[in-house]
């Protein structure tokens, strides 16, 4: 009896191991990819993070007045048409309340937040021109001058889409050995509050989106356009614009074990920028030279 029980246990163990192996071997496609490449055809892959400044001339068609890409994303989330995520790992969804909170500019009349106190601001009175107690820095008001708000009530307003001028794009650079060519496989797109719009002076993420969801949403909404200033009869859909790479995004990070940005690795923004340009050329030459001989 014990021998039969042992054999049954062994068979069950082998069966479970085969099931796990089968589960792994069946997963040959990236679920985040719009056009996934089979794992067996991926000869080389590297993950890249790009920073898209929507104020750059090449990116301005994505940011046409009244049709900003950030406006479309915000409106879609509030309408329940898109899921927003807290990070580019795309594992934790944001509720509508959390999304709205991340968009808010919080102004606390009659007091300072802990972050502002840590940054050195003081609640001392100041007339905005250096008068009054100057024992510390004063919190700037909405007009851009120093001084506290006269109201003791706290208020919260949201950033306008035109103020959200930075996107963060995450993609896989893949060389497909079956087709002997490279592919840029966009995985996620994030909306970032730029440093100059924040109190503490550094970029702050609002939300990230699965590009697969964005591609479907852009194609279903004819208002999501890439503005063609050269020929207004030939505006393109945003999905086509990303497919055709009609944007410029500087590489800020390449996949690495320490998960560090290029600026952090090379100790300065200047060196990080130079390395970003060098990396662009290296990837282009990699594809060109691979099948040369």
N, C-alpha and C positions, 0 to 999 in steps of 0.2 A: 504493500500500500504506500509506504514511504517513497519507494522507488517511482511509483506512478505519479505521486504528488510532485516529486522532484522533476520528473520529465515534463509534467504539465506546466510547472513554474518556469522551466527553461524555455519551453515553447512560447509561453506568454511573453517572456523577456525578449526573446528573439523577434517575436511579432511586433512588440512595441518599438524595438530598435529599428526594424525595417520601416515601420510607420513614420518614425521621426526622420529617417533617411529619405523616405519617399516624399515627405513634406518639404524637406530642404531642396531636393532635386527638382521638384515641380515648380519651385519659385525661381524662375529664370528671368523674370522681367521686373523692372523697377515700377512699382505701383504709382509713383509720383510722376512718371514720365508721360509726356503727351504721345510721343512715338518711341516706345521702348525698344532697345536693342537687346537681343538675346545675350545672356551672359557668356555663352560659348563663343560669341563673335566679338566680344570686347577684348581687344588686345592690350589697350592702355587706357587708363582713366585717371583724371585728377579733378578734384572739386575746387571751384573758384568762387570767390565772393567779389562782387563788383558794386561800386558806389556810383549811382547815376545822379548827377546834378542836373535837375530839370531847368536850371537857368542857363546852361550852356546852349550855344546856338544850335548845335545838332539835336539837342533834346527838346527844344522849344515846341516842335510840333506835337509832342506828348502833353504839352502844358498850355494849350491854347486857351485864351480867356473864355470862361464859361464852360469849357469842355476839358478841364484838367483831369488827368488820369487819377489824381488823388480824390477829386470830387466824385468820380464814378465809383471808386472803391468804397468811399465813406457812405455814399447813398445806397450802394448795394448791400452793405452790412446792415444798415439801419432798416432796410426793406426786407431783410431776412433772406436775401438771394445769395449771399456769400458767407462762408465761415471764416472767422478771423482767429488767428493763433498767437500765442504769447511770444514764441521764439521760432527761429527758422528750422528747428527740428520738427515742427508741425505735429506735435503730439498733444498739446494742451490747448483746447479751444477757449476763446474768450466769450463771456456772456455779453449781451448788448450793454448792460450796465458797466461792466469792466472796460469795454471798448470805449464807451462814452467818457468814462473817467480818465482814460489815457489821453483823450483828445482835449481835456479841459485845461484852461489857463486859470489857475486858482489864485485869487487875490484876497488876502485876509486883511480887511481894514482894522486898524487899531492894534495890530500885532504882527509878528513875523513867524514864519514857519521855522522848524528846527533846522532845515537845510540852509535857510538864509542866515540864521544865527551862526551856524558852523562856517559859513562863507565869510563872516565878518561884518554883516550888516547890523545896524543898531536901530532901535526904535526911538531914538532921541529926535526931538522936533527939529525941523529944518524948513526954511521957506523956499528951498530949491535953488537959492543963489548964494549959499554958504552962510546964511544967517542962522541964529539960534545956536543950540548946543552942537558942536562939531566933534564930539568925543568919539564918534564912530560913523561908518558909512550908513546912509539912509537907503531904505528900500525904494527903488525907482517906481514911479507911478505909471499908469498906462500911457501917458504922454511922452515918456522917455526921460523926464526930469526927476531929480530926487524929491523926496517928500512922501508923507503918508497920505492915504486917502482920508477924506474928511468923514466919511461914513464909517460907523462902527460895525456895519453889517458885512458879512463875508459873501463874496460873489464868485461865480465860476462861469466862465465863458469858454467856448470851444475855439480851437484854432480854425481859421479859414483854410479851405483847401489850397488857396494860393500861397499860404505861408509854409506849407509842407513841400519843400522844394527838393527833398532828397529821397531816393529809393535805394533799397539794398537788394541786389539780385544774387541768388545762389544758383549755380549751374554745374553740371558735370561736363568736362571736356573729354569726349570719348573718341577713340579711334576704332572704327569698325573694320575688322580685318576681312570680312566677307565682301564689303563694298569698297574697301581700300580708300576710305576717306574719313574725315573727322566730322563730329557732330557736337554742337553746343546744345545740351539738353537742360533747359531751364526747369528748375525744381520749385523755387519759391520766389516771391517778391514781397518785400517789406516796405512799409511807409515809416519814414524816420523824421522826427522833429529836428531840424538842423540846430547846431550848437548856438548860433546867434539868436535863436528864438527861445532858448531855455535860460532859466535863472542862473544855473551853475556853469553854463558855458560848454557843455558837451552834448553830442548827439543822443537823443532819447527815442527808442523805438515805440511806435504806436501799436502796430500789428503786422503779422505776416500772413501770406495767403499761399495756398497751393496754386502753382501756375496752371496746373491741369484744370482747376475750377475756374481760374481767371480766363483761360482760353475759351472755355465753353460759354462763360458769361459775356465776354467781349463779342463773340460771334453772334450771340442772340440779341445783342443790343446795338442797333445801327447808330446810336448817338456816341458810341465809344470810337472816336476817330483819331487818327494821326493826321494832323492838319497839314495839307499840302499847299504851302503858300505860293509855289510856282504855278500851280494849276488847281484852282479851287473846285474844279469839276472832277478831280481825281483824288479826293481824300481817301485814305486807306483805313481799314479797320485796325484797331490796336493789336489784335491777334496777328494780323498779317505784318504789321510793323515790327513786332518782336521776332516773328519768323524770318523776316528779311534782314534782321539786325540793323534796323534804322534808328539806332541810338548809340550813344557812347557811354561806357561805364568803365571807370578805372578799376583795375584789379587791386583790391585792398588786402586780400588774404588768399593764400593757397593752402590746401589741406596739409596739415603738419601735426606731428604727435603732440606738440605743446599747445596747439590751437591758438597761435599768436598771429597778429596782424603783421603785414610787411613793415609798417612804421615802427612797430615794437621790436621786431627782429633786428632791423637795421638802425635803430636808435634815433632816427630823425625822419620828419615828414619828407624832406628833400630826397634822402636816400631811398625811402619807401616808394616815392614817385618814380625815381630812376629805375628801381628794380621792377616796378610794375610794367614800365615800357619794355624793359629787357625781357621779361617773362612773356609778354605778348609776342615778341619776335621769336623767342625760343619755341613756343608752341606752333607758330606758323611754319618755322623751318623744320620742325620735327616731322610734320606731315609731308612737306615737300621733299625731304631727303630720305624718307623711309624706304621708298620703292625706287630710288634713283639707280640702284645697281642690282 
